[in-house]
Amino acid sequence: MEQNGSPTAASECDLERVIVVGGGLAGLAAAVGLAPRGFRVTVLEARPRLGGRAGSFTDPATGQLVDACQHVSMGCCTNFTHFCRTIGVEHLLAPQPRLTFVTPDRRRSVFKADPWPAPFHLGRALLGAHYLTPVEKLRVAWGLLALLSERPDADPPLREWLLAHRQTDRTIDRFWGVVLVSALNETVDRVGLRYARKVFRDGFVRHRDGFTVHVPAVPLGRFYDAELRAWLDRYGVEVVENCGVKRLTGAVSGVELRDGSRREADWFVLAAPFDRVPDLLPPELAADPFFAGAKELAPSPITSVHLWYDRPPLDLPHAVLVDCLGQWVFSRGEVAPGEFYLQVVVSAARPLKGLGRDEIQTRIGEELARVFPSVARATLLRSKVVTEHTATFSAVPGVDRLRPPQATPVPNLALAGDWTDTGWPATMEGAVRSGYLAAEAILARAGRPERLLRPDLGG
Ligand SMILES: Cc1cc2nc3c(=O)[nH]c(=O)nc-3n(C[C@H](O)[C@H](O)[C@H](O)COP(=O)(O)OP(=O)(O)OC[C@H]3O[C@@H](n4cnc5c(N)ncnc54)[C@H](O)[C@@H]3O)c2cc1C
């Protein structure tokens, strides 16, 4: 997909103009898809920074760049990896060859691949999980085989399906839930089978590299820094931050900005989150059934608990917590002299609703201290609790009926966003896919069809 050379000054005035509304990963991927292909792209972003939900904020107390929530990618996220490679930040993602699963009794299992072909590469890791009995491991293996034999579009409620396929409350909590709550940001009793199958198929079965977790080695804000800016400059992409769009105008000829000014273009990519889209559409489009799903998608929250200690609190870079309130803990090391930073992520965080920040921080801090003696010995210097109420859409059974494709009925308007129809759950991979697909839609309608989407691993 990479193209050489940047548009010359002479040719720039001939380029067709594209306005991308939203500078999250979806909007940026659309810009990356279109800018080298004969379009003059402008990205309008409401916030003072790029990256949207996969971004960082500057902690006013310390001036440190802090991720609103730790993000991870996986080897199977081929489009996100391609996006990072294209803009020159792939080196900021650190592949993790081993994961550690920890239970409240402080026992640990290491999950790593053997040098065997998929799907056998993870067999020994599953057999070594200390938190499942041998019979439970057989149940899980049976359930996985049955899941993978399901039709790709089958989407019954997952929990009922699991119970009908020899799973117990314990295997659901200790195996299926541990993987799926983090991957889908939803609990097993709410999700449909389709995306559960996708997680296990793409992540664990199709290719031996699919399951490798990639952790950003730096705060996410760094991904939108020098390398991205240089790439955008090279291809003449204009980025305007602090530029909230009030709505698209005409159907569609321009955008009206929150400051009352207007901008016009030939093409538009609406790359805003689903809960913003209805207000951003012109009234004549807002009622179109094509866009109706944006109003019906349900949100699912994620809470992240940020903790700064006076000494190294963990002997691991990260750990998956089994049978705990928190699901992942990430240790980011010494971020300032004498300050060691941990982040705990609670996906599908509805159980925390109604609890104050102090209560959440106390529960998570006490849990960590029980699981890791080194945390109990460290002194907590400060903390922060961040809840994103609309972190992702909820992958309920049949959710794809509510996800529109990127090519809209309006010839010069494409949609992008992790919530659009990508075949993926709401992830950075899904967002980048949507951006590439939106760019494909515009290229096709401009008479220059081109495939931008990257193939799946092993596909
Ligand atoms: C707490 C949390 C943890 C997560 N963890 C992971 C993870 O570990 N791995 C993973 O793959 N995914 C994770 N995700 C999901 C991932 O962050 C999203 O799927 C992805 O970032 C969505 O990108 P997007 O571009 O579709 O949307 P967004 O990131 O929401 O971008 C939309 C952009 O549009 C802008 N905008 C909105 N309205 C306007 C307007 N009127 N005018 C101009 N601009 C506007 C917004 O400011 C925003 O920048 C997580 C999400 C959250 C919230």
The ligand as an ORCA input file, in Angstrom:
! r2SCAN-3c Opt
* xyz 0 1
  C     -10.240      2.425     28.007
  C     -10.047      1.762     26.671
  C      -9.166      0.687     26.539
  C      -9.001      0.076     25.314
  N      -8.080     -0.930     25.168
  C      -7.815     -1.419     23.933
  C      -6.756     -2.341     23.732
  O      -6.049     -2.728     24.660
  N      -6.545     -2.812     22.469
  C      -7.279     -2.377     21.398
  O      -7.011     -2.808     20.278
  N      -8.289     -1.486     21.566
  C      -8.556     -1.003     22.795
  N      -9.548     -0.067     22.960
  C     -10.366      0.298     21.792
  C      -9.652      1.321     20.908
  O      -9.170      2.399     21.688
  C     -10.663      1.856     19.918
  O     -11.284      0.777     19.250
  C     -10.045      2.756     18.858
  O      -9.107      3.646     19.404
  C     -11.178      3.527     18.186
  O     -10.660      4.412     17.230
  P     -11.660      5.307     16.370
  O     -10.825      6.166     15.535
  O     -12.684      4.430     15.751
  O     -12.465      6.181     17.438
  P     -11.912      7.306     18.424
  O     -10.583      6.894     18.976
  O     -12.994      7.561     19.409
  O     -11.668      8.567     17.499
  C     -12.704      9.442     17.129
  C     -12.138     10.839     17.122
  O     -13.154     11.729     16.666
  C     -13.027     12.911     17.423
  N     -14.299     13.625     17.337
  C     -15.476     13.278     17.907
  N     -16.418     14.188     17.614
  C     -15.813     15.118     16.821
  C     -16.266     16.310     16.196
  N     -17.526     16.723     16.346
  N     -15.378     17.040     15.467
  C     -14.098     16.615     15.312
  N     -13.627     15.499     15.905
  C     -14.472     14.752     16.637
  C     -12.695     12.419     18.820
  O     -12.140     13.443     19.619
  C     -11.715     11.307     18.515
  O     -10.382     11.761     18.470
  C      -9.742      0.533     24.191
  C     -10.621      1.610     24.328
  C     -10.760      2.232     25.547
  C     -11.672      3.403     25.652
*
